[in-house]
């Protein structure tokens, strides 16, 4: 009996950790929609949700119940398997990436040595859910929206990759925990501030958020790749988008804002648990997501592609060369061990 328990306990511990990550994440995704509506309402001098529950706090639950009770409609000529698989892929990938995110100094589900490559691979796979949704709908408007989204995400993933390389050069490791620990003396957003700005703008495009929400341009594409979806399949796309926002905010925090590290290594900052600092930094980036949406109009598609290929790509490529040269010339390359 004792031997069986010793074999089962590690598995139960891993399952428990997964639930500790997934359940708060899903609740955060639900209430991020509420926070977005309230923040934008305050910026635009409106009220926002205030009817369902005190201060409208039950509005996300009401929205979820409404979507659960709606009938899922599958177009007559659509591919039903791929049509239902696409939103599942989108939402599942947004959860899988959290396996390597270090939430605190001693809390990470999988502390692998190539965590940054794992994150980049998972975020790159997200485009497949959108392409499959556009193709399986068997309609020209979702298909055009999916093509727009694929081109947009691929374009800005190149810039994100070069920005990550500059961070890796400064940290000397592909392990996310090591990247955070390399920022104990100085957060990377200070020496790499231009790359921080490019990374933030690129994750706006990567998550199809304003001003880069071209795949969902209502005027041209009638809501884009998800126009044929209803009920829970539509909700999964919606939840996947907001889960990706939280994921990208967590990546920004780890790469540039010191992850769970406090801003100053002195009391009383050091008394606050690391996961609290991590959550506060994610909340700050999410606020910037919402602020941009409330402020800026949508880009034209040619402007979006020009920014990605003619501005960000050459700038980030030159930055990789300059950062590498600086580290080598001044003998600042990080060493392990």
Secondary structure, 3 states (H helix, E strand, C coil): CHHHHHHHHHHHHHHHHHHHHHHHHHHHHHHHHHHHHHHHHHHCCCCCCCCCCHHHCCHHHHHHHHHHHCCCCCCCCCCHHHHHHHHHHHHHHHHHHHHHCCCECCECCCCCCCHHHHHHHHHHHHHHHHHHHHHHCCCHHHHHHHHHHHHHHHHHHHHHHHHHHHHHHHHCCCCHHHHHHCCCCCCHHHHCHHHHHHHHHHHHHHCCCCCCCHHHCHHHHCCHHHCCCCHHHHHHHHHHHHHHHHHHHHHHHHHHCCCCCCCCCCCCHHHCCHHHHHHHHHHHHHHHHHHHHHHCCCCCHHHHHHHHHHHHHHHHHHHHHHHHHHHHHCCCCCCCC
